[in-house]
């Protein structure tokens, strides 16, 4: 029987933004240019692979959820809900 690796949800360390940019490009996210060091980014990962990401952006004192993306092969498994939970 094959073991399915655990999905880990964590805040991304913005000092290394390259993998986040690469992930967003991989999923075809058209607003990669809007990713800023002031964004909070929550990442879903499995082993060493980013499988999901969402940015939290403050605009006029309100936190807005932006750019929530999950790799297609991991969609419909509750990962996005887990990230928001």
C-alpha positions, 0 to 999 in steps of 0.5 A: 500500500502506498503512503500519501505524504502529509500536506503541511500548511505554513506561512512563507518566509518572504526572504526567499520569494523565488519559489512562490513566483515560480509556483504562481507562474506554473499554475498560470496566475496572471497577477504574479507582478502584484506579489509584494514583500508586504504580502502575507503568504500561506503555503500548502506543501507536500514534501519539498513541493509547493502545491498551494498558495494564497496571499493576504493583502492589506488594502485600506485597513482591510485584509483581502484574500488574493491569488489562491491557487492549488495545483490542479492535481491536488484540487478537490481534496480540501486543501484550500479549505484547510488553508482558510481554516 
